[in-house]
């Protein structure tokens, strides 16, 4: 069965440049990346990338979801070697989420729509 023709790339109209770029990034992720991240996981990794080290509690507040939801998202990012947990020096009971080199590279690549395949 033949694949349907892909619509031609068009220039965004009506101020939709950000949406156009987002679509381009998502298509690149779907087509070429081995990492299959949910929107929630993307929100976690992008929050860590733009805001630096985060606690589970902080991520939970920013995303407005319960802490177990954040923990599961972080577990996936760790499995993909995109993040790691490190001790919080300010609170020994807490951990911080830190992006690895792979996680930072992934985030930087989103804006360029050229995602790494590993």
N, CA, C and O atoms as a DFTB+ gen file, in Angstrom:
472 C
 N C O
     1  1       0.847      -1.173       0.000
     2  2       0.000       0.000       0.000
     3  2       0.894       1.238       0.000
     4  3       1.833       1.319       0.793
     5  1       0.623       2.177      -0.856
     6  2       1.443       3.379      -0.981
     7  2       1.176       4.326       0.182
     8  3       0.050       4.461       0.661
     9  1       2.247       4.975       0.617
    10  2       2.120       5.965       1.684
    11  2       1.468       7.221       1.119
    12  3       1.743       7.593      -0.022
    13  1       0.607       7.884       1.898
    14  2       0.016       9.123       1.409
    15  2       1.102      10.181       1.249
    16  3       2.081      10.212       1.994
    17  1       0.906      11.033       0.273
    18  2       1.881      12.102       0.033
    19  2       1.907      13.046       1.221
    20  3       0.876      13.379       1.804
    21  1       3.106      13.464       1.557
    22  2       3.269      14.402       2.655
    23  2       2.955      15.798       2.156
    24  3       3.363      16.168       1.055
    25  1       2.233      16.583       2.955
    26  2       1.943      17.945       2.513
    27  2       3.239      18.732       2.369
    28  3       4.190      18.541       3.126
    29  1       3.251      19.609       1.391
    30  2       4.440      20.434       1.167
    31  2       4.659      21.349       2.364
    32  3       3.703      21.836       2.969
    33  1       5.918      21.577       2.699
    34  2       6.244      22.509       3.765
    35  2       5.823      23.899       3.323
    36  3       6.141      24.326       2.213
    37  1       5.136      24.579       4.153
    38  2       4.733      25.938       3.817
    39  2       5.228      26.875       4.903
    40  3       5.516      26.459       6.025
    41  1       5.317      28.117       4.556
    42  2       5.762      29.098       5.536
    43  2       4.598      29.420       6.456
    44  3       3.465      29.572       6.000
    45  1       4.872      29.525       7.750
    46  2       3.783      29.807       8.692
    47  2       3.160      31.177       8.436
    48  3       3.830      32.130       8.037
    49  1       1.871      31.234       8.678
    50  2       1.143      32.487       8.521
    51  2       0.524      32.870       9.854
    52  3       0.442      32.047      10.766
    53  1       0.107      34.071       9.964
    54  2      -0.628      34.566      11.131
    55  2       0.136      34.405      12.443
    56  3      -0.467      34.103      13.473
    57  1       1.439      34.599      12.419
    58  2       2.209      34.560      13.657
    59  2       2.400      33.181      14.248
    60  3       2.636      33.059      15.450
    61  1       2.304      32.137      13.439
    62  2       2.419      30.774      13.934
    63  2       3.843      30.231      13.838
    64  3       4.023      29.017      13.742
    65  1       4.838      31.078      13.860
    66  2       6.227      30.643      13.708
    67  2       6.615      29.629      14.796
    68  3       7.262      28.626      14.498
    69  1       6.227      29.881      16.042
    70  2       6.581      28.964      17.127
    71  2       5.909      27.606      16.921
    72  3       6.531      26.568      17.144
    73  1       4.667      27.607      16.507
    74  2       3.951      26.358      16.265
    75  2       4.560      25.609      15.085
    76  3       4.687      24.385      15.128
    77  1       4.932      26.325      14.045
    78  2       5.587      25.735      12.883
    79  2       6.900      25.066      13.302
    80  3       7.188      23.942      12.890
    81  1       7.692      25.759      14.121
    82  2       8.963      25.208      14.585
    83  2       8.734      23.991      15.490
    84  3       9.476      23.012      15.420
    85  1       7.708      24.061      16.333
    86  2       7.396      22.935      17.201
    87  2       7.026      21.708      16.366
    88  3       7.490      20.603      16.644
    89  1       6.203      21.902      15.359
    90  2       5.816      20.805      14.472
    91  2       7.044      20.199      13.803
    92  3       7.177      18.978      13.716
    93  1       7.924      21.050      13.341
    94  2       9.141      20.589      12.683
    95  2       9.989      19.751      13.649
    96  3      10.527      18.712      13.266
    97  1      10.104      20.202      14.881
    98  2      10.867      19.454      15.887
    99  2      10.214      18.119      16.206
   100  3      10.901      17.104      16.324
   101  1       8.892      18.112      16.346
   102  2       8.175      16.873      16.651
   103  2       8.324      15.878      15.498
   104  3       8.558      14.691      15.726
   105  1       8.188      16.358      14.275
   106  2       8.353      15.463      13.128
   107  2       9.757      14.865      13.101
   108  3       9.923      13.679      12.813
   109  1      10.744      15.663      13.393
   110  2      12.120      15.163      13.429
   111  2      12.265      14.099      14.504
   112  3      12.915      13.078      14.280
   113  1      11.663      14.327      15.681
   114  2      11.740      13.347      16.763
   115  2      11.065      12.044      16.356
   116  3      11.609      10.962      16.574
   117  1       9.895      12.149      15.773
   118  2       9.126      10.958      15.399
   119  2       9.835      10.166      14.308
   120  3       9.851       8.936      14.334
   121  1      10.411      10.865      13.366
   122  2      11.025      10.203      12.225
   123  2      12.396       9.609      12.508
   124  3      12.746       8.572      11.943
   125  1      13.173      10.243      13.370
   126  2      14.551       9.801      13.447
   127  2      15.090       9.453      14.807
   128  3      16.131       8.803      14.896
   129  1      14.447       9.846      15.848
   130  2      15.015       9.632      17.171
   131  2      14.626       8.267      17.719
   132  3      13.508       7.797      17.505
   133  1      15.534       7.651      18.411
   134  2      15.227       6.388      19.084
   135  2      14.546       6.636      20.422
   136  3      14.043       5.706      21.053
   137  1      14.533       7.873      20.844
   138  2      13.905       8.222      22.118
   139  2      12.445       8.568      21.866
   140  3      12.136       9.471      21.088
   141  1      11.573       7.859      22.514
   142  2      10.147       8.108      22.367
   143  2       9.657       8.721      23.666
   144  3       9.261       8.003      24.584
   145  1       9.682      10.042      23.747
   146  2       9.309      10.730      24.975
   147  2       7.880      11.262      24.876
   148  3       7.444      11.740      23.829
   149  1       7.171      11.163      25.994
   150  2       5.820      11.718      26.063
   151  2       5.929      13.237      26.240
   152  3       7.009      13.773      26.488
   153  1       4.803      13.905      26.110
   154  2       4.802      15.349      26.343
   155  2       5.212      15.677      27.772
   156  3       5.907      16.665      28.008
   157  1       4.792      14.862      28.716
   158  2       5.155      15.097      30.113
   159  2       6.663      14.955      30.303
   160  3       7.285      15.769      30.985
   161  1       7.248      13.927      29.704
   162  2       8.694      13.736      29.798
   163  2       9.438      14.881      29.117
   164  3      10.469      15.338      29.609
   165  1       8.908      15.342      27.980
   166  2       9.501      16.506      27.312
   167  2       9.415      17.740      28.198
   168  3      10.363      18.522      28.267
   169  1       8.284      17.921      28.877
   170  2       8.131      19.065      29.768
   171  2       9.150      19.010      30.903
   172  3       9.712      20.036      31.285
   173  1       9.386      17.820      31.441
   174  2      10.366      17.670      32.524
   175  2      11.768      18.000      32.020
   176  3      12.485      18.780      32.647
   177  1      12.162      17.411      30.890
   178  2      13.525      17.625      30.410
   179  2      13.736      19.083      29.994
   180  3      14.804      19.644      30.237
   181  1      12.736      19.695      29.375
   182  2      12.876      21.089      28.966
   183  2      12.884      22.036      30.157
   184  3      13.568      23.059      30.124
   185  1      12.138      21.714      31.207
   186  2      12.173      22.524      32.426
   187  2      13.545      22.450      33.071
   188  3      14.088      23.466      33.505
   189  1      14.103      21.257      33.134
   190  2      15.457      21.106      33.691
   191  2      16.488      21.833      32.826
   192  3      17.438      22.421      33.343
   193  1      16.296      21.788      31.529
   194  2      17.252      22.438      30.620
   195  2      17.202      23.959      30.754
   196  3      18.240      24.620      30.788
   197  1      15.991      24.508      30.829
   198  2      15.856      25.962      30.864
   199  2      16.012      26.556      32.257
   200  3      16.348      27.732      32.396
   201  1      15.770      25.747      33.297
   202  2      15.797      26.280      34.663
   203  2      16.898      25.697      35.537
   204  3      17.056      26.125      36.680
   205  1      17.651      24.746      35.041
   206  2      18.724      24.151      35.830
   207  2      18.233      23.037      36.731
   208  3      17.156      22.480      36.518
   209  1      19.022      22.720      37.728
   210  2      18.700      21.623      38.648
   211  2      17.314      21.806      39.251
   212  3      16.925      22.912      39.624
   213  1      16.581      20.710      39.339
   214  2      15.215      20.739      39.856
   215  2      15.003      19.624      40.863
   216  3      15.588      18.547      40.749
   217  1      14.166      19.893      41.842
   218  2      13.711      18.832      42.740
   219  2      12.436      18.229      42.153
   220  3      11.780      18.829      41.302
   221  1      12.103      17.035      42.625
   222  2      10.843      16.412      42.212
   223  2       9.683      17.312      42.628
   224  3       8.732      17.507      41.871
   225  1       9.772      17.849      43.825
   226  2       8.717      18.740      44.321
   227  2       8.573      19.973      43.428
   228  3       7.459      20.388      43.108
   229  1       9.699      20.550      43.032
   230  2       9.673      21.725      42.171
   231  2       9.078      21.416      40.807
   232  3       8.269      22.184      40.286
   233  1       9.479      20.293      40.232
   234  2       8.921      19.891      38.938
   235  2       7.428      19.625      39.057
   236  3       6.651      19.972      38.168
   237  1       7.038      19.007      40.164
   238  2       5.628      18.724      40.407
   239  2       4.825      20.024      40.448
   240  3       3.725      20.095      39.899
   241  1       5.370      21.038      41.089
   242  2       4.678      22.327      41.178
   243  2       4.603      23.011      39.814
   244  3       3.560      23.553      39.447
   245  1       5.688      22.987      39.073
   246  2       5.714      23.640      37.755
   247  2       4.746      22.968      36.785
   248  3       4.002      23.643      36.074
   249  1       4.761      21.636      36.759
   250  2       3.900      20.906      35.826
   251  2       2.481      20.699      36.361
   252  3       1.585      20.296      35.619
   253  1       2.284      20.978      37.659
   254  2       0.983      20.831      38.314
   255  2       0.459      19.405      38.240
   256  3      -0.707      19.161      37.930
   257  1       1.365      18.468      38.535
   258  2       0.996      17.059      38.628
   259  2       1.573      16.513      39.926
   260  3       2.422      17.148      40.551
   261  1       1.115      15.342      40.326
   262  2       1.588      14.753      41.573
   263  2       3.018      14.238      41.439
   264  3       3.473      13.914      40.341
   265  1       3.715      14.167      42.559
   266  2       5.122      13.749      42.555
   267  2       5.351      12.367      41.942
   268  3       6.348      12.195      41.241
   269  1       4.486      11.369      42.163
   270  2       4.730      10.066      41.515
   271  2       4.749      10.151      39.982
   272  3       5.456       9.387      39.327
   273  1       3.983      11.066      39.424
   274  2       3.963      11.259      37.975
   275  2       5.331      11.767      37.506
   276  3       5.860      11.312      36.492
   277  1       5.886      12.707      38.256
   278  2       7.213      13.250      37.935
   279  2       8.271      12.163      38.095
   280  3       9.168      12.041      37.261
   281  1       8.170      11.382      39.149
   282  2       9.133      10.309      39.385
   283  2       9.160       9.334      38.210
   284  3      10.234       8.915      37.779
   285  1       7.994       8.971      37.693
   286  2       7.940       8.065      36.541
   287  2       8.570       8.704      35.304
   288  3       9.281       8.036      34.554
   289  1       8.314       9.987      35.092
   290  2       8.910      10.687      33.942
   291  2      10.426      10.732      34.076
   292  3      11.144      10.524      33.097
   293  1      10.909      10.998      35.265
   294  2      12.357      11.035      35.506
   295  2      12.957       9.649      35.288
   296  3      14.040       9.527      34.716
   297  1      12.268       8.610      35.735
   298  2      12.757       7.238      35.530
   299  2      12.972       6.944      34.048
   300  3      13.954       6.300      33.679
   301  1      12.058       7.412      33.199
   302  2      12.207       7.201      31.754
   303  2      13.417       7.968      31.237
   304  3      14.206       7.436      30.457
   305  1      13.565       9.216      31.670
   306  2      14.716      10.014      31.223
   307  2      16.026       9.378      31.666
   308  3      17.009       9.401      30.925
   309  1      16.047       8.813      32.859
   310  2      17.243       8.119      33.345
   311  2      17.504       6.868      32.509
   312  3      18.650       6.576      32.168
   313  1      16.448       6.135      32.182
   314  2      16.600       4.934      31.349
   315  2      17.181       5.287      29.977
   316  3      17.918       4.495      29.389
   317  1      16.850       6.469      29.474
   318  2      17.382       6.944      28.190
   319  2      18.753       7.625      28.367
   320  3      19.331       8.129      27.404
   321  1      19.257       7.630      29.593
   322  2      20.542       8.264      29.919
   323  2      20.539       9.760      29.620
   324  3      21.559      10.331      29.234
   325  1      19.382      10.383      29.803
   326  2      19.246      11.811      29.556
   327  2      19.258      12.628      30.847
   328  3      19.402      13.850      30.808
   329  1      19.106      11.963      31.980
   330  2      19.078      12.652      33.270
   331  2      19.633      11.719      34.338
   332  3      19.787      10.516      34.128
   333  1      19.926      12.311      35.486
   334  2      20.359      11.525      36.647
   335  2      19.897      12.244      37.913
   336  3      19.647      13.449      37.919
   337  1      19.794      11.465      38.969
   338  2      19.466      12.030      40.278
   339  2      20.772      12.249      41.034
   340  3      21.654      11.390      41.037
   341  1      20.881      13.408      41.672
   342  2      22.048      13.689      42.514
   343  2      21.547      14.174      43.870
   344  3      20.452      14.729      43.958
   345  1      22.325      13.974      44.920
   346  2      21.892      14.436      46.245
   347  2      21.733      15.959      46.265
   348  3      22.496      16.685      45.628
   349  1      20.739      16.420      46.999
   350  2      20.529      17.859      47.176
   351  2      21.371      18.310      48.366
   352  3      21.083      17.924      49.499
   353  1      22.406      19.118      48.133
   354  2      23.266      19.532      49.246
   355  2      22.533      20.375      50.287
   356  3      22.965      20.447      51.437
   357  1      21.438      21.010      49.898
   358  2      20.690      21.840      50.834
   359  2      19.711      21.038      51.685
   360  3      19.272      21.506      52.736
   361  1      19.366      19.832      51.234
   362  2      18.388      19.006      51.951
   363  2      18.738      17.541      51.697
   364  3      18.454      17.008      50.624
   365  1      19.345      16.903      52.670
   366  2      19.792      15.524      52.529
   367  2      18.682      14.535      52.246
   368  3      18.954      13.417      51.807
   369  1      17.428      14.920      52.487
   370  2      16.303      14.022      52.233
   371  2      15.832      14.088      50.789
   372  3      15.018      13.269      50.361
   373  1      16.333      15.049      50.043
   374  2      15.845      15.311      48.696
   375  2      16.921      15.022      47.654
   376  3      18.107      14.943      47.973
   377  1      16.490      14.866      46.417
   378  2      17.430      14.712      45.299
   379  2      17.133      15.789      44.269
   380  3      16.033      16.339      44.212
   381  1      18.135      16.070      43.466
   382  2      17.991      17.005      42.363
   383  2      18.051      16.223      41.056
   384  3      18.724      15.196      40.964
   385  1      17.351      16.712      40.067
   386  2      17.394      16.114      38.735
   387  2      18.364      16.946      37.909
   388  3      18.215      18.160      37.771
   389  1      19.354      16.262      37.368
   390  2      20.371      16.925      36.552
   391  2      20.385      16.271      35.176
   392  3      20.321      15.046      35.066
   393  1      20.468      17.082      34.132
   394  2      20.553      16.521      32.786
   395  2      21.967      16.039      32.513
   396  3      22.943      16.653      32.944
   397  1      22.062      14.950      31.803
   398  2      23.355      14.447      31.353
   399  2      23.728      15.185      30.064
   400  3      22.952      15.986      29.543
   401  1      24.905      14.902      29.577
   402  2      25.326      15.477      28.304
   403  2      24.328      15.110      27.204
   404  3      23.974      15.948      26.374
   405  1      23.877      13.852      27.203
   406  2      22.899      13.406      26.192
   407  2      21.592      14.180      26.314
   408  3      20.988      14.535      25.302
   409  1      21.151      14.443      27.534
   410  2      19.916      15.202      27.740
   411  2      20.048      16.641      27.277
   412  3      19.134      17.187      26.657
   413  1      21.190      17.259      27.579
   414  2      21.425      18.639      27.139
   415  2      21.519      18.714      25.624
   416  3      20.988      19.636      25.005
   417  1      22.200      17.737      25.030
   418  2      22.330      17.702      23.571
   419  2      20.963      17.541      22.915
   420  3      20.664      18.189      21.912
   421  1      20.145      16.676      23.487
   422  2      18.792      16.466      22.980
   423  2      18.016      17.781      22.984
   424  3      17.386      18.134      21.988
   425  1      18.060      18.498      24.091
   426  2      17.324      19.769      24.196
   427  2      17.853      20.807      23.215
   428  3      17.073      21.506      22.568
   429  1      19.158      20.907      23.104
   430  2      19.741      21.867      22.160
   431  2      19.333      21.524      20.731
   432  3      19.123      22.413      19.906
   433  1      19.225      20.241      20.449
   434  2      18.878      19.799      19.105
   435  2      17.429      20.093      18.743
   436  3      17.102      20.204      17.561
   437  1      16.564      20.220      19.727
   438  2      15.161      20.490      19.430
   439  2      14.997      21.778      18.636
   440  3      14.225      21.834      17.679
   441  1      15.720      22.800      19.034
   442  2      15.611      24.081      18.346
   443  2      16.142      24.041      16.928
   444  3      15.726      24.821      16.072
   445  1      17.062      23.127      16.691
   446  2      17.641      23.003      15.351
   447  2      16.945      21.925      14.541
   448  3      17.224      21.764      13.353
   449  1      16.039      21.184      15.174
   450  2      15.301      20.090      14.532
   451  2      16.223      19.049      13.921
   452  3      15.924      18.479      12.871
   453  1      17.350      18.804      14.588
   454  2      18.261      17.739      14.167
   455  2      18.596      16.935      15.417
   456  3      19.604      17.188      16.077
   457  1      17.766      15.990      15.726
   458  2      17.941      15.207      16.939
   459  2      18.980      14.116      16.749
   460  3      19.065      13.511      15.681
   461  1      19.768      13.865      17.784
   462  2      20.691      12.747      17.705
   463  2      19.925      11.433      17.676
   464  3      18.830      11.342      18.230
   465  1      20.485      10.423      17.043
   466  2      19.789       9.143      16.938
   467  2      20.205       8.188      18.019
   468  3      19.753       7.042      18.007
   469  1      21.027       8.579      18.942
   470  2      21.432       7.722      20.053
   471  2      21.095       8.344      21.359
   472  3      21.365       7.759      22.408
